């Protein structure tokens, strides 16, 4: 068995997939691992991320399987699931071997790897959908809109096209507090990602006076429209999981 040892990044995993085909490996006897856990009698190959190889794989996947399936593969790789790399790799192998084309990559759910990649991508997609609704921006003193999120998966890059399309002329940033990652959008320009490190503390925020007033009004509004007799906490938690609330204006305590 050949084991490609990768770091947890799109660039590294796609480079490993490229190498598996370039080196004509037996795909049934090849494993892509994100850990250092030893496998008996296996040949370890440590992958050095290569942007050119990554781009070739990305272009091929997009061309062969179409945008929707390509995005599903990328979402699966944004998961924190340790088995995602192997699931995506074998899903691609299955799709190429069966001659599948756009819209059909995940049809073969009887294949354990395809089913796992599909399930992982679905979980990540659900979190992206939640955050599109639950992200709360607040205006700082300097006019920048700031939002913090704490997602289970590495989904910040999937959120930015949504918000940059809706706030094209605003300076805003979204911080992934779990990963020390900032997504920054200068007004009228292309957004980009900045990694500040996992140990980076929450920056000191100076909220504008107008923002403080609107936050208070919004909290008051959410409180007053509630109908006490129809309160259903279980249903509310199903629709709005508790883990999102700490970053939402309407659930913060008054200061």
C-alpha positions as CSV (number, residue, x, y, z in Angstrom):
1,X,0.0,0.0,0.0
2,X,1.1,3.6,-0.8
3,X,0.1,6.2,1.7
4,X,0.3,9.9,0.7
5,X,0.8,12.0,3.9
6,X,-0.7,15.4,3.4
7,X,-1.3,18.5,5.4
8,X,-4.9,19.6,5.8
9,X,-5.2,21.9,2.9
10,X,-6.8,21.9,-0.6
11,X,-3.5,22.4,-2.2
12,X,-1.9,19.4,-0.5
13,X,-4.7,17.0,-1.0
14,X,-5.2,17.9,-4.7
15,X,-1.4,17.6,-5.2
16,X,-1.6,14.0,-3.7
17,X,-4.4,13.1,-6.1
18,X,-2.3,14.5,-9.0
19,X,0.7,12.4,-7.9
20,X,-1.4,9.2,-7.5
21,X,-2.3,9.5,-11.2
22,X,1.0,10.7,-12.4
23,X,2.8,7.9,-10.7
24,X,0.2,5.4,-11.9
25,X,-0.6,4.0,-8.5
26,X,-3.0,1.2,-7.9
27,X,-6.0,3.3,-6.6
28,X,-7.4,0.4,-4.7
29,X,-4.2,0.1,-2.8
30,X,-3.5,3.8,-2.3
31,X,-4.5,6.0,0.7
32,X,-4.4,9.7,1.3
33,X,-3.9,10.5,5.0
34,X,-4.0,13.7,7.0
35,X,-2.5,12.1,10.1
36,X,0.8,10.6,11.0
37,X,-0.8,7.4,12.2
38,X,1.4,4.5,11.0
39,X,0.0,1.8,8.6
40,X,1.9,-1.5,8.7
41,X,3.8,-2.5,5.5
42,X,2.8,0.8,3.8
43,X,5.1,3.0,1.7
44,X,4.8,6.6,3.1
45,X,5.1,9.4,0.6
46,X,5.2,12.9,2.1
47,X,3.4,15.4,-0.2
48,X,4.9,18.8,-0.8
49,X,2.0,21.1,-1.8
50,X,2.3,22.3,-5.4
51,X,0.1,25.0,-6.7
52,X,0.5,24.1,-10.3
53,X,-0.5,20.5,-9.7
54,X,-3.4,21.7,-7.6
55,X,-4.6,24.0,-10.4
56,X,-4.4,21.2,-13.0
57,X,-6.6,18.9,-10.8
58,X,-9.1,21.7,-10.1
59,X,-9.4,22.5,-13.7
60,X,-9.9,18.9,-14.6
61,X,-12.5,18.2,-11.9
62,X,-14.4,21.4,-12.9
63,X,-14.3,20.5,-16.6
64,X,-15.2,16.8,-16.2
65,X,-17.8,16.8,-13.4
66,X,-19.2,20.4,-13.7
67,X,-19.4,23.2,-11.2
68,X,-21.9,21.7,-8.8
69,X,-20.0,18.4,-8.2
70,X,-16.7,20.3,-8.1
71,X,-18.0,22.6,-5.4
72,X,-19.3,19.6,-3.5
73,X,-15.8,18.1,-3.5
74,X,-14.3,21.3,-2.3
75,X,-16.9,21.6,0.5
76,X,-16.1,18.0,1.6
77,X,-12.4,19.0,1.9
78,X,-13.4,22.0,4.1
79,X,-14.7,19.5,6.7
80,X,-12.9,18.6,9.9
81,X,-13.5,14.9,9.2
82,X,-10.1,13.1,9.1
83,X,-11.2,10.7,6.4
84,X,-12.3,13.4,4.0
85,X,-9.1,13.2,1.8
86,X,-9.5,9.5,1.1
87,X,-13.2,9.8,0.6
88,X,-12.8,12.6,-2.0
89,X,-9.9,10.8,-3.7
90,X,-11.8,7.6,-4.2
91,X,-14.9,9.4,-5.3
92,X,-12.9,11.1,-8.0
93,X,-11.4,7.7,-9.0
94,X,-14.9,6.1,-9.1
95,X,-16.2,9.0,-11.2
96,X,-13.4,8.8,-13.7
97,X,-13.4,5.0,-13.9
98,X,-17.1,4.9,-14.6
99,X,-16.9,7.7,-17.1
100,X,-19.3,9.8,-15.1
101,X,-19.9,13.4,-16.2
102,X,-21.5,16.6,-14.9
103,X,-24.2,16.1,-12.4
104,X,-23.5,12.4,-11.9
105,X,-20.4,12.1,-9.7
106,X,-22.4,11.3,-6.5
107,X,-24.9,9.0,-8.1
108,X,-23.1,5.8,-7.0
109,X,-24.0,6.1,-3.3
110,X,-23.6,2.3,-2.9
111,X,-19.8,3.0,-3.0
112,X,-18.8,3.7,0.6
113,X,-16.3,6.4,-0.3
114,X,-18.8,8.2,-2.5
115,X,-21.4,8.0,0.2
116,X,-19.0,9.4,2.8
117,X,-17.9,12.3,0.6
118,X,-21.5,13.1,-0.2
119,X,-22.4,13.0,3.5
120,X,-19.5,15.2,4.5
121,X,-20.2,17.8,1.8
122,X,-23.8,17.9,2.9
123,X,-22.9,18.6,6.5
124,X,-20.5,21.4,5.4
125,X,-23.1,22.8,3.0
126,X,-25.7,22.9,5.8
127,X,-23.3,24.9,8.0
128,X,-22.6,27.3,5.1
129,X,-26.4,27.8,4.7
130,X,-26.8,28.5,8.4
131,X,-24.0,31.0,8.5
132,X,-25.4,33.0,5.5
133,X,-28.4,33.6,7.7
134,X,-26.9,33.9,11.1
135,X,-23.8,36.1,10.5
136,X,-24.2,39.4,12.2
137,X,-22.1,42.4,11.2
138,X,-21.4,45.3,13.5
139,X,-20.1,48.7,12.4
140,X,-16.8,49.8,14.0
141,X,-15.8,53.4,14.7
142,X,-13.8,53.5,11.5
143,X,-16.8,52.4,9.4
144,X,-15.6,48.8,8.8
145,X,-18.2,46.1,9.2
146,X,-17.0,43.3,11.4
147,X,-18.4,39.8,12.1
148,X,-17.1,36.9,14.1
149,X,-18.0,33.2,13.4
150,X,-16.9,30.0,15.1
151,X,-17.8,27.3,12.6
152,X,-17.0,23.6,13.0
153,X,-15.7,23.4,9.5
154,X,-13.4,25.7,7.4
155,X,-16.2,27.5,5.5
156,X,-15.1,31.1,5.5
157,X,-14.0,31.1,1.9
158,X,-17.5,29.8,0.9
159,X,-19.2,32.6,2.7
160,X,-17.3,35.5,1.1
161,X,-18.7,35.3,-2.4
162,X,-22.2,35.6,-0.9
163,X,-21.4,38.7,1.2
164,X,-19.1,40.4,-1.3
165,X,-21.9,40.1,-3.9
166,X,-24.3,41.8,-1.5
167,X,-21.9,44.4,0.0
168,X,-19.7,45.2,-2.9
169,X,-19.0,48.8,-1.8
170,X,-18.5,48.1,1.9
171,X,-15.3,47.5,3.8
172,X,-16.0,44.4,5.8
173,X,-14.3,41.4,7.4
174,X,-15.3,38.1,8.8
175,X,-13.2,36.4,11.4
176,X,-13.1,32.7,12.0
177,X,-12.4,32.6,15.7
178,X,-11.6,28.8,15.6
179,X,-8.8,29.1,13.1
180,X,-7.4,32.6,13.5
181,X,-8.5,33.3,9.9
182,X,-9.7,36.7,8.6
183,X,-11.6,37.2,5.3
184,X,-11.2,40.8,4.3
185,X,-13.2,42.7,1.7
186,X,-11.9,46.2,0.7
187,X,-14.7,48.3,-0.8
188,X,-15.0,47.8,-4.5
189,X,-12.1,45.3,-4.6
190,X,-11.5,41.6,-4.5
191,X,-11.7,39.9,-1.1
192,X,-8.8,37.8,0.3
193,X,-7.9,35.6,3.3
194,X,-5.4,36.5,6.0
195,X,-4.2,33.9,8.5
196,X,-3.4,35.5,11.9
197,X,-2.7,32.3,13.8
198,X,-4.8,30.2,16.1
199,X,-3.5,31.8,19.2
200,X,-4.5,35.3,18.1
201,X,-6.7,36.9,20.7
202,X,-9.9,38.8,19.8
203,X,-9.0,42.2,18.6
204,X,-10.1,45.2,20.6
205,X,-13.3,46.5,18.9
206,X,-14.7,50.0,19.2
207,X,-18.3,49.9,18.1
208,X,-19.7,53.1,16.6
209,X,-22.3,54.9,18.7
210,X,-24.9,54.5,16.0
211,X,-24.3,50.7,15.9
212,X,-24.8,50.5,19.6
213,X,-28.1,52.3,19.3
214,X,-29.3,49.9,16.5
215,X,-28.1,46.9,18.4
216,X,-30.2,47.9,21.4
217,X,-33.2,48.6,19.2
218,X,-32.9,45.2,17.4
219,X,-32.7,43.4,20.7
220,X,-35.7,45.2,22.0
221,X,-37.6,44.4,18.8
222,X,-36.8,40.7,19.0
223,X,-37.9,40.7,22.6
224,X,-41.2,42.5,22.1
225,X,-42.4,40.4,19.1
226,X,-42.0,37.2,21.1
227,X,-45.3,35.6,22.1
228,X,-44.7,34.0,25.5
229,X,-47.6,31.6,25.2
230,X,-46.2,30.1,22.0
231,X,-42.6,29.8,23.1
232,X,-41.1,26.5,21.9
233,X,-37.5,26.2,22.9
234,X,-36.9,22.8,21.3
235,X,-38.2,24.0,17.9
236,X,-36.2,27.2,18.3
237,X,-33.0,25.2,18.9
238,X,-33.6,23.0,15.9
239,X,-34.0,26.0,13.7
240,X,-31.2,28.0,15.3
241,X,-28.6,25.8,17.0
242,X,-27.2,27.2,20.3
243,X,-23.6,27.3,19.0
244,X,-24.4,30.2,16.6
245,X,-26.0,32.4,19.2
246,X,-23.0,33.8,21.0
247,X,-22.1,35.8,17.9
248,X,-25.6,37.0,17.2
249,X,-26.7,40.5,18.3
250,X,-30.2,39.5,19.4
251,X,-28.8,36.9,21.9
252,X,-26.1,39.1,23.4
253,X,-26.6,40.6,26.9
254,X,-27.1,44.3,27.1
255,X,-23.9,46.2,27.9
